[in-house]
Amino acid sequence: MSLTLKQVEEIAGLARLDLSKQEKERFRDQLSAILDYAEMLQHLDTGNVPPTAQVTGLVGVLREDVIAASLDQKEALANAPATQDGFVVVPTVLEES
């Protein structure tokens, strides 16, 4: 599939790219080649290929949760620049309307 320069300009606009004329030509060729390859892949027979969510075979790669001691409230708030009633005080970001 060969893209037109207008299509490349539309894609560049969506990506907020300001391309020179030479870049548009280069990207037109490259994007067209990518689309040709994707079209070629559409013709592959995948009928005997089982659906897969991942291909590495890894299972349970995350560590188990372990209960451990943590800071109490006083220790957790010790380095806060400002606290009030057991909470960290932060500057107001939104004002009431």
HELIX and SHEET records of a PDB file:
HELIX    1   1 LEU A    5  LEU A   14  1                                  10    
HELIX    2   2 LYS A   21  GLN A   42  1                                  22    
HELIX    3   3 GLN A   73  LEU A   77  1                                   5    
SHEET    1   A 2 THR A  83  GLN A  84  0                                        
SHEET    2   A 2 PHE A  87  VAL A  88 -1                                        
END                                                                             
